[in-house]
Amino acid sequence: MKKSELKLDILKNSLNTLKECYKDYSSEKDARIKDYIKDSCIKRFEYTYETAKKTMNKYLKKEYDKTEKELSINNIFREMYGLELIKSFENWVDYREKRNFTSHEYSEKYTYTILEIIPRFIEDSEYLISRLQGVLSDD
C-alpha cells in the first residue's frame, strides 16, 4: 500500500471538534452550561485519542508491515516516538491512562484531570498530524 492511502481527515476533524469544544469550555461563564461543555470535551478527547491511536496503528501496519501482535499500545507509541512522529512516548501513555479512566470509572475527579491535559493533547495531536502529513507527502 502506498503512503498516500492513509487518510488523516477523520483525525483532523475529530481534533478540530475537540479544539472548538475546549475553547468554548474555557470561555464559558455560566457554570451549568460549562458543565455540559465539560462532558462534551471529555467525549471528544476520548474519540480523538482513539482515532489517533488507530491512525498510528494503520500507519505502522502499512508502512512497516507491523503485525497486530507486534502492535501493543505501548509498542505503537514506542515505534512512533522512535520514528519522531510523536514528541513524547510518556505523554501518549498518559493519554491512554486518562482515556481508561473515562471508560472504567467516570467521576468528577477524573474529568478535571482529563480537562487539564487537553491543551497538551491538542498540541501533541497537531504535531502527530503535521509529522504524518510530512512523511505521507514524501511519496
N, C-alpha and C positions, 0 to 999 in steps of 0.2 A: 504494500500500500504506500502511496505517496504521502509526504508530509502534509500537503495541502488538503488531504481528505479529513484531517482533524478540524472540526468546526468549533470555533470559540464563541459563537453568537449566544448560545444558551448561558454560558458562564458570564459573558459581558452583560447580558440583560439581567441576570439574577443579581450581579454585583451592583448594577445601576439602581435596581429597585431597593436594595439594602441601603445604598448611599442616600437615596431620596428619603427613605423612611427614617434613617438615623438623623438626617438633617432636620426633618420635621419634629422628631423626638427632642432634639437638642434645643429647638427654638420654641416649642410649645410651652405656654404659661399655665394653662388650665390643667390642674392635677388629674382630673378624671379623664380628660382626653389624652393626656400624656401617658396615662396608664394603658389605654387601648393601643396607643402607638408603640409603647414598650413591647407589648405582646407581639405586635407585628414585626418589630425589629428582631426579636428572638427567632420567629419563624423564618424570616428572610435570611438571618445568619445561618440557620440550620440548612436551608435549601442551597444557599450559595456555597457553604462548606462542602456539602455532598456533591454538588456539581463540580467544584474544583477538584475534589478527590477523584471523581470519575474521569475527569479530563486528564489528570496526571496519569491515571491508570491506563487509559486508552493510548496516550502518547507513548508511554514506555512499552506497551504491547506492540504498537505499530512500528515504532522506530528502532526498538532494541530487541524485538522478538521475546520479550519477557513473558513468562507464563503466569497464570493465576497463582500457582503455588509459590512462585518467586516474589509475588507482589503482595506480601502482607502490608498492612497500612504503614508500619514503620519503615519497611523496605521501600515503599513508594516515596516517602518523604526523604529517606536517605539517598536514594537514586537521584531524585530531583535536585536535592541540595548539591550532590556531587557534580551534577551537570550545570550547576549555577542557575537553575531555573526557579529556585526559591531562595530567599535570603537566609532563612533560618530553619533548620530542622526542628529545633526546640519550639519555635513558635507554632509550627504546624501540629506538633504533638500536643501542645497546649490547646489548640483549637479543637482537636479531636476529643480531648478530655472534656472541654466545655460543651461540646456537642453531645457527648454521652450524658452529661448532667441533665440536659433537656429531655432526653429520651427515657431516662431511668427514674429521675426524681425531680419533677418540676416544682420549684419553690421560689419564693421571693428572693431568698439569699442568692440562689444561683442566677436568677435573671439579672441582678445587678452586677454579678461577677462577669456575666457574658456581655452586658452593655459596656463595661469598662474596656473590654478587649476589642470591641467592634472597630474603633478607628485604626488600630494596628492591623486587624484582619483585613480591612479595606485596603490599606497600604500594601500589605503582603499579597493580596489577590491582584491588585493592579500590577504589581511587579511580575507576578506569575504570568498574567496575560501579556504584558509587554515582552517578556523574555520568550514566551511561546510564539508570539507573532514574529519576533525576530528570527527564530530558528525555522519557523514554517515558511517564511518569505525567502529563505536562502536557497530554495529549490532551483 
